[in-house]
Amino acid sequence: MFIIDFDDTLFDTQRFKKARLDALLACGVSEAIFTESYIKARNNMTGAFTYSDRRHAEILAEYGFDEEKIYEAFMKITAQLPSFLFPDTILFLEKLKTLQKPLILLSLGDSGFQETKVRGAKIHKYFDRRFMVSETKLSIMQHLLQQKQDEMVWFIDDKIDETREIAALCPAVHPLLKVSGSIPLPQYEASGMPYFANLLSIYDYVATPTAV
């Protein structure tokens, strides 16, 4: 079984955010205000992820910007979602499907917005099940592992601390890190976990009979 993250693993979230920033710069929003408002829109008071196009537009309205104009600018970028997949994402997923193992998408974020991104990027069809969680991936991981106790389980993510925590609490999981441009490479090197510059290298690794 393959349990795969979405943002910064299959989807170039950093480039997506940059495109959204550029769209808002054209609306008169400064980079400082974009960043500050993004942080406010990202999580609620309990820390749960709440980010969406509409929520960010609502936050920017508090700064005096036209909410509908901001929302329309976001939607123009969201309409281009397939172009923000990493170049090897589709081939990677197609190759994984040939291994005839369940593919599970496990994404952290506002469930509605994450589903919009996954479906908009047109990769939902590759997954047997999809989970969008707003607080932590751990409970879903434990649930999945209870159902697949005798099966090899690969967990593919870009976030080092998150992956380390899951691997520590779920010893049956075999973690693989997809290098993200938002995390310094030395941190991956020091992680003690296998890490890869691209998705096809991950496929080559898991498709090798001797891979652990």
C-alpha positions as CSV (number, residue, x, y, z in Angstrom):
1,M,0.0,0.0,0.0
2,F,1.2,3.5,-0.8
3,I,0.0,6.4,1.3
4,I,1.0,9.7,-0.4
5,D,0.9,13.3,0.5
6,F,-0.3,16.0,-1.9
7,D,1.2,19.4,-1.3
8,D,4.9,19.7,-2.2
9,T,4.9,16.0,-2.9
10,L,2.7,15.6,-6.0
11,F,1.8,19.2,-6.4
12,D,4.2,22.2,-6.6
13,T,2.6,24.2,-3.8
14,Q,5.3,26.7,-3.7
15,R,4.8,27.6,-7.4
16,F,1.1,27.7,-6.8
17,K,1.5,30.1,-3.9
18,K,3.8,32.3,-6.0
19,A,1.3,32.5,-8.8
20,R,-1.4,33.5,-6.3
21,L,0.9,36.2,-4.9
22,D,1.6,37.5,-8.4
23,A,-2.2,37.7,-9.1
24,L,-2.8,39.7,-5.9
25,L,0.1,42.0,-6.5
26,A,-1.8,43.0,-9.7
27,C,-4.8,43.8,-7.4
28,G,-2.7,46.1,-5.3
29,V,-2.0,43.7,-2.4
30,S,1.6,43.9,-1.2
31,E,3.7,40.8,-0.5
32,A,3.8,41.7,3.2
33,I,0.0,41.9,3.4
34,F,-0.3,38.7,1.3
35,T,1.9,36.8,3.7
36,E,0.3,38.2,6.8
37,S,-3.2,37.5,5.6
38,Y,-2.2,34.0,4.4
39,I,-1.1,33.1,7.9
40,K,-4.4,34.4,9.3
41,A,-6.4,32.4,6.7
42,R,-4.3,29.2,7.1
43,N,-5.4,28.1,10.6
44,N,-8.3,28.8,13.0
45,M,-7.9,29.5,16.7
46,T,-7.5,25.8,17.5
47,G,-4.8,25.3,14.9
48,A,-6.9,23.4,12.4
49,F,-6.3,24.1,8.8
50,T,-9.0,26.4,7.3
51,Y,-7.3,27.9,4.1
52,S,-9.4,28.3,1.0
53,D,-9.8,30.9,-1.8
54,R,-12.9,32.3,-0.2
55,R,-11.4,32.5,3.4
56,H,-8.3,34.3,2.2
57,A,-10.4,36.8,0.2
58,E,-12.5,37.4,3.3
59,I,-9.4,38.1,5.4
60,L,-8.1,40.5,2.8
61,A,-11.4,42.3,2.8
62,E,-10.6,43.2,6.4
63,Y,-7.6,45.1,5.0
64,G,-9.9,47.1,2.8
65,F,-9.6,45.1,-0.5
66,D,-12.6,44.1,-2.6
67,E,-13.4,40.6,-1.5
68,E,-15.0,39.5,-4.9
69,K,-12.1,41.0,-6.9
70,I,-9.6,39.1,-4.7
71,Y,-11.6,35.9,-4.9
72,E,-11.9,36.1,-8.7
73,A,-8.1,36.6,-8.9
74,F,-7.6,33.4,-6.8
75,M,-10.1,31.5,-8.9
76,K,-8.2,32.3,-12.1
77,I,-5.1,30.6,-10.6
78,T,-7.1,27.7,-9.2
79,A,-8.5,27.1,-12.7
80,Q,-4.9,26.2,-13.8
81,L,-4.4,23.5,-11.2
82,P,-3.1,20.7,-13.6
83,S,-0.2,23.0,-14.6
84,F,1.0,23.0,-11.0
85,L,1.6,19.2,-10.7
86,F,5.3,18.3,-10.7
87,P,6.4,17.2,-14.2
88,D,6.7,13.5,-13.3
89,T,3.5,13.3,-11.1
90,I,1.2,11.7,-13.7
91,L,3.8,9.2,-14.9
92,F,4.7,8.4,-11.3
93,L,1.1,7.6,-10.4
94,E,0.6,5.6,-13.5
95,K,3.6,3.5,-12.8
96,L,2.5,2.9,-9.2
97,K,-0.8,1.7,-10.4
98,T,1.0,-1.1,-12.4
99,L,2.3,-2.5,-9.0
100,Q,-1.4,-3.3,-8.2
101,K,-1.2,-2.0,-4.7
102,P,-3.8,0.4,-3.1
103,L,-3.0,4.1,-3.5
104,I,-4.2,6.3,-0.7
105,L,-4.0,10.1,-0.7
106,L,-3.5,11.6,2.7
107,S,-3.6,15.4,2.6
108,L,-3.4,18.0,5.4
109,G,-5.5,21.1,5.0
110,D,-9.1,22.3,4.7
111,S,-11.0,19.3,3.3
112,G,-13.0,21.3,0.8
113,F,-10.1,23.2,-0.6
114,Q,-7.8,20.1,-0.7
115,E,-10.5,18.2,-2.6
116,T,-10.8,21.1,-5.0
117,K,-7.1,21.0,-5.7
118,V,-6.9,17.3,-6.1
119,R,-9.9,17.1,-8.4
120,G,-8.9,20.2,-10.2
121,A,-5.4,18.8,-10.8
122,K,-7.2,15.7,-12.3
123,I,-5.4,13.1,-10.2
124,H,-8.2,11.9,-8.0
125,K,-8.9,9.0,-10.3
126,Y,-5.5,7.4,-9.4
127,F,-6.4,6.8,-5.8
128,D,-8.4,4.1,-4.2
129,R,-9.2,6.3,-1.2
130,R,-8.6,9.9,-0.3
131,F,-8.4,11.5,3.1
132,M,-8.3,15.2,3.7
133,V,-7.6,16.1,7.4
134,S,-7.5,19.5,9.0
135,E,-5.5,18.7,12.1
136,T,-3.2,15.6,12.0
137,K,-2.5,12.6,9.7
138,L,-1.7,10.3,12.5
139,S,-5.2,9.0,13.4
140,I,-5.8,8.2,9.7
141,M,-2.5,6.4,9.5
142,Q,-3.2,4.3,12.5
143,H,-6.7,3.4,11.1
144,L,-5.2,2.4,7.7
145,L,-2.5,0.3,9.4
146,Q,-5.1,-1.6,11.5
147,Q,-6.7,-2.7,8.3
148,K,-3.5,-3.7,6.5
149,Q,-1.4,-5.3,9.1
150,D,0.3,-7.8,6.8
151,E,1.0,-5.5,3.9
152,M,4.0,-3.4,3.0
153,V,3.1,0.2,3.7
154,W,5.0,3.1,2.1
155,F,4.5,6.6,3.3
156,I,5.6,9.3,0.9
157,D,5.8,12.9,2.1
158,D,8.0,16.0,1.9
159,K,7.8,17.1,5.5
160,I,10.6,15.7,7.7
161,D,9.2,16.2,11.2
162,E,5.7,15.0,10.2
163,T,7.2,11.9,8.6
164,R,9.5,11.2,11.5
165,E,6.7,11.4,13.9
166,I,4.5,9.0,11.9
167,A,7.4,6.5,11.4
168,A,8.1,6.6,15.2
169,L,4.5,5.9,16.2
170,C,3.8,3.5,13.3
171,P,6.8,1.1,13.1
172,A,5.2,-0.8,10.2
173,V,5.5,2.3,7.9
174,H,8.4,2.6,5.5
175,P,8.9,6.4,5.1
176,L,10.2,8.0,1.9
177,L,10.8,11.7,1.6
178,K,10.3,13.8,-1.5
179,V,12.6,16.8,-1.4
180,S,10.8,20.1,-1.3
181,G,12.4,23.4,-2.3
182,S,11.0,24.9,0.9
183,I,13.2,22.7,3.1
184,P,17.0,23.0,3.1
185,L,18.6,19.8,1.6
186,P,20.9,19.3,4.6
187,Q,17.8,18.7,6.7
188,Y,16.9,15.8,4.4
189,E,20.4,14.5,4.6
190,A,20.3,14.5,8.4
191,S,16.9,13.0,8.6
192,G,18.1,9.4,8.6
193,M,15.3,8.5,6.1
194,P,15.5,7.8,2.4
195,Y,15.0,11.0,0.4
196,F,14.6,11.6,-3.3
197,A,14.8,14.6,-5.6
198,N,11.9,13.5,-7.8
199,L,9.0,11.1,-7.9
200,L,10.3,8.7,-10.5
201,S,13.3,8.0,-8.3
202,I,10.9,7.0,-5.6
203,Y,9.1,4.7,-8.0
204,D,12.5,3.1,-9.0
205,Y,13.2,2.5,-5.3
206,V,9.9,0.9,-4.4
207,A,9.7,-1.2,-7.5
208,T,13.1,-2.8,-6.7
209,P,12.5,-6.2,-5.2
210,T,15.1,-5.7,-2.6
211,A,13.7,-2.4,-1.3
212,V,12.8,-2.5,2.4
